[in-house]
Amino acid sequence: MPSSDFPLFRFGIIADPQYAAIAPNVAMDRYYANSLAKLAEAIEVFNGEELSFVMTLGDLIDGIWESFDNILPVYEKLRHENLFLLGNHDFAVPVERLAFVSARVGMPSPYYAFSHHSWRFVVLNGNEVSTSAPPEGHPYRKLAAERLAALAATGAINAHRWNASLSDEQFAWLAAQLEAAEAAGDRVIVMNHYPVYPPNEHDMWDRERIVGLLSGHDNAVAYFCGHNHAGNYGRTGGCHFVNFKGMVDTEKENAFALVEAFEDRLEIRGFGREECRTLAL
């Protein structure tokens, strides 16, 4: 077989379990309590594969702090490296808990990067400048209110409190990660909770500058996110933007994915409601 038939590595993707031991929101088709069984099913599939890691793209819980006590033990059954980034519902907890969310799920820092083979994964903290995640009194809360008001004044479709933005410091860090990866000859996959493309009501407030930055780097090949539970896909420049579907949605159908990295493409194998895709590089 040609070498292109053998993946360089594989990893798993989960988006928006949004677990809580509460009644479903039937109008929104969200069955919060059912996510424990769906997550266990996904982990059983992942454990039958050789994977480098599994990433959850935010919204582990639906704002009840004690929900972490129920969902994190399910992840302990995973035999692969288990990685997280956080979503807006993870921060819908009592204000005195806000500063401890990242530590509760064992994240090394609110945003970070790591490498596999000649690929760099850049994991963003999309909640950094938001109206809910920064502790009360933090300057980023005031900045978030200003950014949201300015965006709303333009009539932007993503001017909603449930979205957020990067600090200028984190944006500069993202740019530096892209440049360092370019110098090393590494391809880059960016991961975040919030989408940025195609234009959608769930996008980051600062979507334009993020898309512009990624479009300016040929080595930025993919951007993976959750948040918009319906899922989405677009491509601009050489970057594929994949919005994975929310696990919490529907009473019985699951949604998760395996991603295989090849020299010339990314293959997404979707399970349940998640679609299969071939992303040419």
Backbone as CSV, one residue per row, in Angstrom:
resi,resn,N_x,N_y,N_z,CA_x,CA_y,CA_z,C_x,C_y,C_z
1,MET,0.836,-1.196,0.000,0.000,0.000,0.000,0.873,1.249,0.000
2,PRO,0.443,2.319,-0.690,1.199,3.573,-0.620,1.151,4.148,0.780
3,SER,2.172,4.933,1.118,2.255,5.488,2.474,1.066,6.368,2.798
4,SER,0.413,6.940,1.774,-0.733,7.814,2.020,-1.937,7.062,2.567
5,ASP,-1.887,5.703,2.518,-2.978,4.904,3.055,-2.823,4.635,4.553
6,PHE,-1.718,5.077,5.136,-1.471,4.849,6.546,-1.471,6.193,7.280
7,PRO,-2.376,6.385,8.238,-2.390,7.664,8.955,-1.138,7.852,9.805
8,LEU,-0.722,9.098,9.921,0.401,9.428,10.793,0.013,9.241,12.246
9,PHE,-1.213,9.603,12.572,-1.757,9.419,13.916,-3.252,9.662,13.861
10,ARG,-3.937,9.279,14.940,-5.381,9.465,15.069,-5.673,10.141,16.400
11,PHE,-6.793,10.855,16.450,-7.249,11.383,17.733,-8.775,11.472,17.742
12,GLY,-9.341,11.546,18.935,-10.789,11.607,19.094,-11.275,13.014,19.389
13,ILE,-12.512,13.294,19.002,-13.132,14.601,19.233,-14.519,14.412,19.842
14,ILE,-14.766,15.156,20.915,-16.080,15.231,21.550,-16.431,16.709,21.667
15,ALA,-17.678,17.059,21.377,-18.114,18.446,21.527,-19.399,18.515,22.338
16,ASP,-19.404,19.388,23.327,-20.621,19.782,24.047,-21.433,18.634,24.663
17,PRO,-20.844,17.871,25.575,-21.682,16.932,26.331,-22.727,17.675,27.171
18,GLN,-22.325,18.787,27.760,-23.194,19.698,28.515,-24.052,18.941,29.520
19,TYR,-23.384,18.065,30.265,-24.089,17.196,31.209,-24.636,17.955,32.407
20,ALA,-25.827,17.581,32.809,-26.416,18.004,34.078,-27.527,17.027,34.427
21,ALA,-27.702,16.767,35.697,-28.758,15.859,36.153,-30.062,16.641,36.284
22,ILE,-30.552,17.128,35.150,-31.762,17.945,35.110,-32.662,17.437,33.986
23,ALA,-33.896,17.917,33.982,-34.851,17.530,32.953,-34.398,18.072,31.593
24,PRO,-34.755,17.384,30.525,-34.357,17.864,29.198,-35.071,19.149,28.815
25,ASN,-34.423,19.893,27.935,-35.067,21.031,27.278,-35.558,20.508,25.932
26,VAL,-36.792,20.059,25.913,-37.325,19.391,24.726,-37.393,20.357,23.552
27,ALA,-37.711,21.614,23.819,-37.814,22.607,22.745,-36.484,22.772,22.007
28,MET,-35.374,22.659,22.749,-34.045,22.785,22.141,-33.447,21.425,21.794
29,ASP,-34.181,20.337,22.107,-33.737,18.968,21.822,-32.450,18.627,22.566
30,ARG,-32.333,19.120,23.803,-31.144,18.853,24.619,-31.517,17.971,25.807
31,TYR,-30.826,16.843,25.897,-31.091,15.846,26.930,-29.839,15.718,27.800
32,TYR,-29.737,16.634,28.746,-28.506,16.833,29.508,-28.055,15.573,30.254
33,ALA,-28.966,14.895,30.916,-28.602,13.731,31.730,-28.134,12.559,30.874
34,ASN,-28.596,12.492,29.630,-28.250,11.371,28.754,-26.805,11.412,28.275
35,SER,-26.126,12.530,28.501,-24.750,12.653,28.006,-23.784,11.713,28.716
36,LEU,-24.079,11.287,29.930,-23.178,10.340,30.596,-23.106,9.031,29.825
37,ALA,-24.253,8.516,29.408,-24.270,7.259,28.645,-23.664,7.457,27.259
38,LYS,-23.929,8.606,26.630,-23.353,8.882,25.309,-21.834,8.988,25.395
39,LEU,-21.351,9.657,26.439,-19.910,9.790,26.624,-19.271,8.416,26.854
40,ALA,-19.901,7.595,27.664,-19.376,6.249,27.910,-19.305,5.451,26.605
41,GLU,-20.300,5.615,25.740,-20.298,4.936,24.444,-19.132,5.420,23.578
42,ALA,-18.921,6.738,23.557,-17.815,7.290,22.768,-16.479,6.775,23.281
43,ILE,-16.312,6.729,24.591,-15.055,6.272,25.177,-14.817,4.793,24.874
44,GLU,-15.879,4.014,24.851,-15.727,2.597,24.487,-15.209,2.470,23.058
45,VAL,-15.720,3.299,22.138,-15.234,3.290,20.755,-13.778,3.739,20.709
46,PHE,-13.463,4.813,21.414,-12.093,5.336,21.420,-11.111,4.314,21.978
47,ASN,-11.531,3.588,23.006,-10.640,2.612,23.628,-10.341,1.420,22.718
48,GLY,-11.149,1.253,21.672,-10.895,0.198,20.703,-9.988,0.634,19.570
49,GLU,-9.480,1.862,19.629,-8.619,2.429,18.591,-7.274,2.813,19.189
50,GLU,-6.264,2.924,18.324,-4.978,3.466,18.749,-5.005,4.975,18.499
51,LEU,-5.110,5.742,19.561,-5.253,7.188,19.459,-4.133,7.896,20.209
52,SER,-3.753,9.067,19.704,-2.740,9.875,20.387,-3.342,10.647,21.555
53,PHE,-4.611,11.049,21.414,-5.295,11.779,22.477,-6.768,11.896,22.121
54,VAL,-7.571,12.334,23.077,-8.976,12.696,22.857,-9.166,14.111,23.380
55,MET,-9.763,14.968,22.552,-10.017,16.356,22.934,-11.523,16.592,23.051
56,THR,-11.934,17.204,24.163,-13.309,17.662,24.316,-13.325,19.166,24.098
57,LEU,-14.169,19.607,23.168,-14.159,20.996,22.710,-15.073,21.908,23.531
58,GLY,-15.132,21.663,24.833,-15.846,22.569,25.728,-17.264,22.156,26.041
59,ASP,-17.833,22.828,27.054,-19.170,22.552,27.575,-19.294,21.116,28.058
60,LEU,-18.432,20.765,29.010,-18.566,19.461,29.665,-19.860,19.412,30.462
61,ILE,-20.186,20.531,31.114,-21.345,20.582,32.003,-22.272,21.711,31.574
62,ASP,-23.427,21.774,32.239,-24.387,22.834,31.948,-24.533,23.771,33.147
63,GLY,-23.391,24.144,33.725,-23.399,25.206,34.713,-23.615,24.804,36.158
64,ILE,-23.778,23.523,36.438,-23.923,23.064,37.826,-22.584,22.479,38.262
65,TRP,-21.934,23.108,39.218,-20.571,22.725,39.606,-20.463,21.246,39.954
66,GLU,-21.452,20.721,40.660,-21.403,19.331,41.098,-21.452,18.343,39.927
67,SER,-21.831,18.818,38.745,-21.873,17.932,37.579,-20.488,17.393,37.230
68,PHE,-19.439,18.162,37.554,-18.080,17.674,37.314,-17.831,16.364,38.057
69,ASP,-18.455,16.211,39.232,-18.249,15.008,40.042,-18.812,13.763,39.361
70,ASN,-19.756,13.953,38.448,-20.367,12.827,37.745,-19.732,12.556,36.385
71,ILE,-19.356,13.603,35.682,-18.871,13.388,34.312,-17.375,13.075,34.258
72,LEU,-16.580,13.658,35.133,-15.135,13.410,35.064,-14.771,11.950,35.329
73,PRO,-15.457,11.241,36.244,-15.145,9.817,36.414,-15.401,8.977,35.156
74,VAL,-16.314,9.399,34.292,-16.541,8.672,33.035,-15.297,8.781,32.154
75,TYR,-14.684,9.957,32.143,-13.457,10.151,31.364,-12.301,9.309,31.905
76,GLU,-12.326,8.958,33.169,-11.241,8.168,33.745,-11.140,6.778,33.130
77,LYS,-12.186,6.345,32.460,-12.164,5.040,31.795,-11.437,5.090,30.451
78,LEU,-11.103,6.290,29.981,-10.416,6.448,28.708,-8.963,6.005,28.850
79,ARG,-8.482,5.169,27.944,-7.105,4.664,28.039,-6.108,5.554,27.301
80,HIS,-6.582,6.634,26.681,-5.731,7.553,25.936,-5.556,8.863,26.711
81,GLU,-4.623,9.686,26.243,-4.459,11.008,26.845,-5.753,11.794,26.676
82,ASN,-6.192,12.419,27.764,-7.485,13.100,27.799,-7.253,14.600,27.937
83,LEU,-7.691,15.378,26.942,-7.440,16.815,26.924,-8.756,17.585,26.874
84,PHE,-8.745,18.774,27.475,-9.935,19.609,27.503,-9.616,21.028,27.056
85,LEU,-10.630,21.682,26.526,-10.721,23.133,26.536,-12.121,23.436,27.059
86,LEU,-12.384,24.696,27.390,-13.613,25.015,28.105,-14.564,25.859,27.269
87,GLY,-15.870,25.705,27.553,-16.909,26.453,26.864,-17.669,27.366,27.809
88,ASN,-18.619,28.104,27.267,-19.361,29.069,28.067,-20.181,28.418,29.175
89,HIS,-20.744,27.232,28.922,-21.561,26.590,29.953,-20.714,26.059,31.106
90,ASP,-19.435,25.805,30.866,-18.545,25.390,31.952,-18.345,26.515,32.968
91,PHE,-18.580,27.755,32.529,-18.405,28.913,33.405,-19.723,29.469,33.927
92,ALA,-20.825,28.779,33.664,-22.118,29.213,34.195,-22.313,28.667,35.610
93,VAL,-21.244,28.747,36.392,-21.203,28.226,37.761,-21.247,29.406,38.725
94,PRO,-21.425,29.176,40.009,-21.385,30.288,40.962,-20.089,31.095,40.824
95,VAL,-20.191,32.411,40.993,-19.058,33.297,40.723,-17.833,32.942,41.560
96,GLU,-18.039,32.414,42.745,-16.895,32.073,43.586,-16.120,30.867,43.053
97,ARG,-16.694,30.153,42.090,-16.035,28.988,41.505,-15.301,29.317,40.194
98,LEU,-15.518,30.495,39.628,-15.019,30.797,38.287,-13.510,30.611,38.144
99,ALA,-12.772,31.017,39.143,-11.313,30.956,39.059,-10.779,29.527,39.142
100,PHE,-11.650,28.549,39.426,-11.196,27.179,39.658,-11.634,26.190,38.585
101,VAL,-12.329,26.669,37.553,-12.866,25.750,36.540,-11.759,25.012,35.799
102,SER,-10.742,25.734,35.330,-9.655,25.085,34.579,-8.969,24.010,35.414
103,ALA,-8.691,24.329,36.677,-8.026,23.372,37.551,-8.912,22.160,37.832
104,ARG,-10.218,22.377,37.886,-11.129,21.267,38.200,-11.058,20.177,37.143
105,VAL,-10.822,20.548,35.890,-10.734,19.541,34.823,-9.290,19.187,34.497
106,GLY,-8.339,19.703,35.286,-6.945,19.306,35.140,-6.219,19.919,33.964
107,MET,-6.669,21.068,33.494,-5.982,21.712,32.364,-4.669,22.324,32.821
108,PRO,-3.623,22.254,31.973,-2.334,22.826,32.362,-2.370,24.341,32.463
109,SER,-3.227,24.974,31.659,-3.425,26.423,31.674,-4.659,26.694,30.819
110,PRO,-5.235,27.894,30.897,-6.458,28.163,30.136,-6.285,28.032,28.621
111,TYR,-5.075,28.292,28.107,-4.771,28.006,26.705,-3.349,27.473,26.620
112,TYR,-3.104,26.603,25.622,-1.834,25.886,25.564,-1.630,25.311,24.171
113,ALA,-0.455,24.780,23.920,-0.134,24.157,22.635,0.671,22.891,22.883
114,PHE,0.581,21.950,21.955,1.376,20.721,22.033,1.584,20.204,20.618
115,SER,2.518,19.271,20.468,2.872,18.764,19.139,2.776,17.248,19.071
116,HIS,2.410,16.764,17.886,2.471,15.346,17.546,3.066,15.251,16.150
117,HIS,4.136,14.454,16.015,4.837,14.347,14.743,5.226,15.754,14.301
118,SER,4.875,16.162,13.100,5.174,17.520,12.641,3.893,18.346,12.571
119,TRP,3.039,18.159,13.583,1.788,18.899,13.691,1.759,19.614,15.035
120,ARG,1.311,20.855,15.035,1.151,21.606,16.279,-0.339,21.863,16.516
121,PHE,-0.785,21.551,17.713,-2.167,21.792,18.107,-2.186,22.996,19.041
122,VAL,-2.944,24.012,18.653,-3.021,25.255,19.417,-4.419,25.328,20.019
123,VAL,-4.487,25.285,21.343,-5.749,25.173,22.070,-6.066,26.524,22.707
124,LEU,-7.155,27.134,22.270,-7.486,28.489,22.701,-8.433,28.509,23.900
125,ASN,-8.378,29.610,24.631,-9.364,29.911,25.670,-10.309,30.956,25.094
126,GLY,-11.351,30.495,24.431,-12.280,31.412,23.792,-13.107,32.234,24.754
127,ASN,-13.109,31.861,26.031,-13.916,32.559,27.034,-13.180,33.708,27.710
128,GLU,-11.948,33.978,27.297,-11.097,34.875,28.081,-11.717,36.250,28.286
129,VAL,-12.176,36.882,27.204,-12.859,38.170,27.328,-14.337,37.904,27.069
130,SER,-15.086,37.732,28.144,-16.510,37.405,28.048,-17.249,38.053,29.207
131,THR,-18.557,37.982,29.152,-19.358,38.582,30.220,-19.617,37.616,31.367
132,SER,-19.076,36.391,31.273,-19.390,35.393,32.297,-18.187,34.692,32.903
133,ALA,-17.113,34.457,32.118,-16.001,33.641,32.612,-15.024,34.382,33.521
134,PRO,-14.639,35.636,33.247,-13.689,36.304,34.150,-14.309,36.507,35.536
135,PRO,-13.508,36.412,36.579,-14.035,36.677,37.924,-14.625,38.082,38.022
136,GLU,-15.566,38.265,38.924,-16.196,39.576,39.086,-15.140,40.629,39.406
137,GLY,-15.257,41.771,38.768,-14.302,42.843,38.981,-13.090,42.783,38.075
138,HIS,-12.937,41.710,37.317,-11.787,41.590,36.416,-11.940,42.562,35.254
139,PRO,-10.853,43.198,34.805,-10.947,44.138,33.679,-11.520,43.527,32.402
140,TYR,-11.357,42.223,32.220,-11.875,41.598,31.006,-13.400,41.576,30.977
141,ARG,-14.049,41.656,32.125,-15.514,41.745,32.127,-15.958,43.079,31.541
142,LYS,-15.292,44.140,31.944,-15.618,45.466,31.405,-15.298,45.524,29.917
143,LEU,-14.142,44.980,29.528,-13.763,44.966,28.117,-14.773,44.169,27.299
144,ALA,-15.269,43.051,27.856,-16.254,42.235,27.160,-17.537,43.023,26.918
145,ALA,-17.997,43.740,27.929,-19.212,44.542,27.770,-19.031,45.601,26.690
146,GLU,-17.847,46.194,26.647,-17.566,47.215,25.632,-17.533,46.597,24.240
147,ARG,-16.889,45.448,24.110,-16.808,44.792,22.801,-18.185,44.349,22.328
148,LEU,-18.981,43.805,23.218,-20.314,43.338,22.851,-21.197,44.504,22.430
149,ALA,-21.130,45.603,23.174,-21.934,46.775,22.825,-21.532,47.345,21.463
150,ALA,-20.233,47.393,21.206,-19.756,47.917,19.928,-20.188,47.017,18.779
151,LEU,-20.148,45.712,19.005,-20.555,44.769,17.973,-22.058,44.865,17.717
152,ALA,-22.832,44.961,18.796,-24.285,45.070,18.661,-24.674,46.326,17.896
153,ALA,-23.905,47.390,18.079,-24.202,48.652,17.392,-24.068,48.535,15.880
154,THR,-23.297,47.547,15.432,-23.127,47.328,13.984,-24.184,46.389,13.421
155,GLY,-25.005,45.807,14.304,-26.018,44.849,13.856,-25.465,43.471,13.559
156,ALA,-24.281,43.155,14.086,-23.633,41.865,13.815,-24.473,40.705,14.342
157,ILE,-24.537,39.614,13.565,-25.372,38.470,13.948,-24.820,37.721,15.153
158,ASN,-23.519,37.901,15.444,-22.911,37.181,16.569,-22.802,38.035,17.825
159,ALA,-23.523,39.144,17.882,-23.486,40.024,19.055,-24.415,39.485,20.138
160,HIS,-23.961,38.411,20.786,-24.742,37.755,21.837,-23.870,37.521,23.061
161,ARG,-24.482,37.520,24.216,-23.753,37.315,25.472,-23.184,35.908,25.578
162,TRP,-23.736,34.973,24.829,-23.231,33.594,24.920,-21.975,33.383,24.082
163,ASN,-21.511,34.395,23.384,-20.239,34.328,22.654,-19.169,35.089,23.433
164,ALA,-17.971,35.207,22.887,-16.863,35.792,23.639,-15.740,36.160,22.678
165,SER,-14.553,36.458,23.238,-13.428,36.875,22.390,-12.104,36.603,23.096
166,LEU,-11.024,36.712,22.334,-9.677,36.549,22.864,-9.165,37.890,23.383
167,SER,-8.321,37.843,24.381,-7.591,39.046,24.765,-6.554,39.346,23.691
168,ASP,-6.085,40.574,23.654,-5.027,40.914,22.704,-3.774,40.097,22.992
169,GLU,-3.542,39.798,24.273,-2.367,39.003,24.655,-2.467,37.587,24.090
170,GLN,-3.637,36.972,24.221,-3.794,35.610,23.699,-3.755,35.602,22.168
171,PHE,-4.303,36.630,21.545,-4.247,36.720,20.089,-2.797,36.813,19.615
172,ALA,-1.986,37.592,20.323,-0.560,37.692,19.979,0.138,36.353,20.186
173,TRP,-0.247,35.633,21.238,0.307,34.290,21.489,-0.053,33.342,20.349
174,LEU,-1.300,33.402,19.863,-1.720,32.580,18.733,-0.868,32.890,17.508
175,ALA,-0.656,34.171,17.240,0.172,34.566,16.095,1.588,34.026,16.240
176,ALA,2.121,34.086,17.461,3.477,33.586,17.703,3.550,32.072,17.519
177,GLN,2.515,31.359,17.931,2.472,29.906,17.735,2.462,29.552,16.252
178,LEU,1.703,30.290,15.470,1.645,30.046,14.032,3.002,30.311,13.378
179,GLU,3.640,31.385,13.799,4.949,31.731,13.224,6.012,30.706,13.609
180,ALA,5.998,30.278,14.871,6.975,29.284,15.316,6.769,27.954,14.595
181,ALA,5.499,27.565,14.411,5.209,26.329,13.695,5.647,26.436,12.239
182,GLU,5.440,27.594,11.646,5.853,27.812,10.258,7.369,27.673,10.111
183,ALA,8.089,28.260,11.061,9.551,28.173,11.031,10.033,26.736,11.192
184,ALA,9.279,25.937,11.947,9.655,24.541,12.184,9.144,23.601,11.096
185,GLY,8.340,24.128,10.167,7.764,23.283,9.133,6.594,22.452,9.610
186,ASP,5.938,22.896,10.685,4.816,22.147,11.259,3.483,22.655,10.722
187,ARG,2.569,21.725,10.478,1.191,22.091,10.201,0.479,22.381,11.529
188,VAL,-0.578,23.207,11.463,-1.257,23.639,12.679,-2.748,23.340,12.602
189,ILE,-3.271,22.773,13.684,-4.710,22.667,13.893,-5.038,23.489,15.133
190,VAL,-5.915,24.466,14.981,-6.359,25.299,16.096,-7.652,24.706,16.648
191,MET,-7.765,24.651,17.957,-8.968,24.134,18.600,-9.513,25.182,19.565
192,ASN,-10.821,25.353,19.540,-11.477,26.361,20.362,-12.910,25.902,20.599
193,HIS,-13.562,26.477,21.587,-14.972,26.153,21.783,-15.838,26.823,20.727
194,TYR,-15.506,28.068,20.405,-16.371,28.890,19.563,-15.975,28.848,18.088
195,PRO,-16.958,28.824,17.187,-16.653,28.924,15.759,-16.261,30.350,15.367
196,VAL,-15.635,30.459,14.198,-15.290,31.762,13.630,-15.656,31.861,12.144
197,TYR,-15.939,30.709,11.511,-16.245,30.697,10.091,-16.963,29.394,9.760
198,PRO,-17.956,29.403,8.832,-18.548,30.539,8.120,-19.331,31.439,9.074
199,PRO,-19.655,32.679,8.655,-20.366,33.603,9.538,-21.638,32.981,10.104
200,ASN,-21.787,33.108,11.432,-22.879,32.441,12.132,-23.144,33.197,13.436
201,GLU,-24.336,33.070,13.972,-24.689,33.787,15.196,-23.904,33.308,16.420
202,HIS,-23.263,32.144,16.321,-22.515,31.589,17.452,-21.022,31.927,17.410
203,ASP,-20.588,32.742,16.464,-19.156,33.007,16.274,-18.561,33.894,17.361
204,MET,-17.235,33.771,17.518,-16.474,34.679,18.369,-16.753,36.123,17.963
205,TRP,-16.736,37.030,18.947,-16.921,38.452,18.628,-15.802,38.974,17.724
206,ASP,-14.599,38.436,17.910,-13.442,38.891,17.121,-13.101,37.907,16.002
207,ARG,-14.133,37.336,15.429,-13.947,36.314,14.401,-13.127,36.819,13.225
208,GLU,-13.328,38.068,12.818,-12.648,38.565,11.620,-11.136,38.538,11.773
209,ARG,-10.643,38.987,12.940,-9.184,39.022,13.081,-8.599,37.619,13.198
210,ILE,-9.358,36.679,13.774,-8.871,35.302,13.884,-8.821,34.648,12.510
211,VAL,-9.890,34.791,11.732,-9.909,34.233,10.378,-8.812,34.868,9.528
212,GLY,-8.646,36.177,9.661,-7.605,36.866,8.905,-6.217,36.351,9.238
213,LEU,-5.973,36.110,10.522,-4.666,35.596,10.945,-4.425,34.199,10.381
214,LEU,-5.407,33.322,10.504,-5.243,31.955,10.012,-5.085,31.924,8.494
215,SER,-5.824,32.789,7.813,-5.745,32.828,6.349,-4.378,33.294,5.865
216,GLY,-3.653,34.003,6.726,-2.336,34.494,6.362,-1.216,33.508,6.597
217,HIS,-1.559,32.296,7.052,-0.543,31.270,7.323,-0.929,29.991,6.592
218,ASP,-0.134,29.617,5.606,-0.430,28.420,4.817,-0.376,27.148,5.648
219,ASN,0.338,27.196,6.770,0.459,25.989,7.600,-0.729,25.802,8.538
220,ALA,-1.625,26.798,8.627,-2.847,26.657,9.427,-3.876,25.917,8.578
221,VAL,-4.014,24.605,8.814,-4.809,23.773,7.908,-6.219,23.500,8.416
222,ALA,-6.455,23.634,9.737,-7.788,23.319,10.246,-8.059,24.060,11.548
223,TYR,-9.328,24.333,11.762,-9.828,24.963,12.983,-11.029,24.135,13.416
224,PHE,-10.928,23.495,14.601,-11.980,22.622,15.116,-12.658,23.288,16.308
225,CYS,-13.994,23.216,16.351,-14.733,23.860,17.443,-16.051,23.150,17.696
226,GLY,-16.751,23.619,18.719,-18.100,23.164,19.049,-19.028,24.366,19.121
227,HIS,-19.798,24.471,20.225,-20.636,25.629,20.581,-21.923,25.704,19.762
228,ASN,-21.838,25.674,18.446,-23.021,25.611,17.591,-23.388,24.145,17.441
229,HIS,-24.383,23.697,18.210,-24.668,22.265,18.307,-25.139,21.652,16.998
230,ALA,-25.611,22.474,16.063,-26.063,21.954,14.776,-24.908,21.562,13.879
231,GLY,-23.685,22.035,14.209,-22.525,21.751,13.382,-22.457,22.680,12.181
232,ASN,-21.274,22.735,11.562,-21.084,23.620,10.414,-19.740,23.288,9.775
233,TYR,-19.549,23.762,8.570,-18.274,23.581,7.879,-18.084,24.698,6.869
234,GLY,-16.843,25.131,6.714,-16.486,26.080,5.669,-14.988,26.020,5.432
235,ARG,-14.574,26.595,4.318,-13.141,26.679,4.029,-12.851,28.051,3.450
236,THR,-11.823,28.678,3.953,-11.375,29.929,3.373,-9.853,29.914,3.378
237,GLY,-9.256,30.346,2.271,-7.823,30.167,2.117,-7.531,28.684,2.119
238,GLY,-6.504,28.279,2.822,-6.180,26.862,2.901,-6.659,26.207,4.170
239,CYS,-7.510,26.891,4.955,-7.913,26.395,6.276,-9.342,25.873,6.263
240,HIS,-9.506,24.647,6.771,-10.828,24.040,6.947,-11.364,24.405,8.332
241,PHE,-12.615,24.831,8.389,-13.255,25.193,9.652,-14.372,24.187,9.908
242,VAL,-14.169,23.333,10.913,-15.121,22.265,11.204,-15.741,22.508,12.575
243,ASN,-17.058,22.679,12.578,-17.834,22.837,13.809,-18.506,21.494,14.090
244,PHE,-18.054,20.796,15.125,-18.589,19.475,15.447,-19.925,19.601,16.181
245,LYS,-20.793,18.638,15.945,-22.137,18.668,16.508,-22.125,18.384,18.019
246,GLY,-23.126,18.889,18.714,-23.207,18.740,20.164,-23.703,17.370,20.598
247,MET,-22.953,16.734,21.495,-23.331,15.427,22.021,-24.649,15.488,22.785
248,VAL,-24.949,16.614,23.440,-26.117,16.735,24.299,-27.430,16.707,23.518
249,ASP,-27.371,17.004,22.232,-28.595,17.124,21.452,-29.184,15.763,21.080
250,THR,-30.470,15.691,21.060,-31.322,14.520,20.783,-31.345,13.578,21.989
251,GLU,-32.423,12.847,22.084,-32.606,11.949,23.226,-31.681,10.743,23.170
252,LYS,-31.486,10.182,21.964,-30.770,8.904,21.865,-29.561,8.921,20.941
253,GLU,-29.542,9.805,19.934,-28.442,9.789,18.968,-27.187,10.421,19.556
254,ASN,-26.064,9.789,19.307,-24.787,10.296,19.798,-24.147,11.188,18.733
255,ALA,-23.029,11.823,19.096,-22.250,12.621,18.150,-20.829,12.739,18.675
256,PHE,-19.868,12.155,17.954,-18.443,12.279,18.268,-17.688,11.858,17.021
257,ALA,-16.367,11.966,17.043,-15.617,11.718,15.813,-14.215,11.211,16.100
258,LEU,-13.667,10.505,15.123,-12.253,10.163,15.056,-11.631,10.936,13.898
259,VAL,-10.444,11.471,14.109,-9.737,12.205,13.068,-8.423,11.486,12.775
260,GLU,-8.178,11.212,11.497,-6.926,10.591,11.071,-6.135,11.602,10.252
261,ALA,-4.870,11.781,10.626,-3.995,12.724,9.927,-3.103,11.969,8.946
262,PHE,-3.181,12.346,7.681,-2.322,11.819,6.627,-1.460,12.960,6.089
263,GLU,-0.514,12.629,5.261,0.329,13.663,4.663,-0.473,14.620,3.791
264,ASP,-1.493,14.092,3.129,-2.217,14.902,2.147,-3.646,15.238,2.529
265,ARG,-4.089,14.807,3.732,-5.489,15.046,4.090,-5.742,14.734,5.564
266,LEU,-6.881,15.218,6.039,-7.439,14.803,7.312,-8.736,14.054,7.018
267,GLU,-8.878,12.888,7.602,-10.106,12.114,7.445,-10.883,12.163,8.761
268,ILE,-12.107,12.673,8.709,-12.970,12.703,9.886,-13.990,11.579,9.766
269,ARG,-13.951,10.666,10.721,-14.922,9.578,10.755,-15.959,9.910,11.818
270,GLY,-17.136,10.305,11.375,-18.169,10.710,12.305,-18.999,9.540,12.792
271,PHE,-19.447,9.631,14.027,-20.317,8.616,14.633,-21.635,9.282,15.021
272,GLY,-22.733,8.526,14.872,-24.035,9.085,15.194,-24.385,10.222,14.252
273,ARG,-24.704,11.375,14.807,-25.111,12.530,14.000,-23.923,13.238,13.339
274,GLU,-22.711,12.929,13.785,-21.532,13.616,13.226,-21.231,13.112,11.817
275,GLU,-20.892,14.044,10.928,-20.641,13.700,9.537,-19.209,13.216,9.316
276,CYS,-19.037,12.408,8.280,-17.710,12.033,7.811,-17.247,13.046,6.777
277,ARG,-15.986,13.427,6.839,-15.445,14.430,5.908,-14.022,14.056,5.531
278,THR,-13.636,14.429,4.314,-12.232,14.375,3.882,-11.777,15.791,3.655
279,LEU,-10.753,16.206,4.398,-10.225,17.557,4.299,-8.888,17.505,3.580
280,ALA,-8.886,17.897,2.317,-7.654,17.865,1.522,-6.687,18.937,2.005
281,LEU,-5.409,18.599,2.074,-4.393,19.544,2.549,-3.535,20.011,1.365
